[in-house]
Every structure is written in C-alpha cells, then in structure tokens.
C-alpha cells in the first residue's frame, strides 16, 4: 500500500468525481450511426476525450473562436462573458 497525495483543483475534483460515476464513460464505446444524425468527427471525439482526461486544449486566456470576444480558459469554456 503506497500512499499518494494528489493536489487537484476544485474543477479537477468535480470532473474526476463525475468520471467515476456508473456508465459515465460509455460514450467511448458507442458506435455512431450517421443515418440517425449521430456522427462524430475524429476531432470532436479527441476533444471530448481530452476534456475527460483533463488535458489542456488551448493556451490559457485565448480569445473565443466563435464569438471573438470572451477569453477562454484552458478547457475552452468561457472564462468571462461579455
């Protein structure tokens, strides 16, 4: 039994807690059906997977590519809305 102490942010603790829930990662095994309007591109899949693994997506405080106004945090969420 090796004791390990991880220092996680509040957001990381919440995401990690959600990922431990039953069936939380079932989407990784799902087969998309284009005829039902359920396609997912490789870029979308990788982005979702990176979010689940808490891998940074963009440099901190980047401008939102959609609205060109708000700064994004490293997980591509609006850090502030203008």
Secondary structure, DSSP 8 states (H G I E B T S, - for coil): ---------HHHHHHHHHHTSTTTTGGGT----GGGT----HHHHHHHHHHHTT---S-TTEE-TTTSSSEE-TTS-BSS--
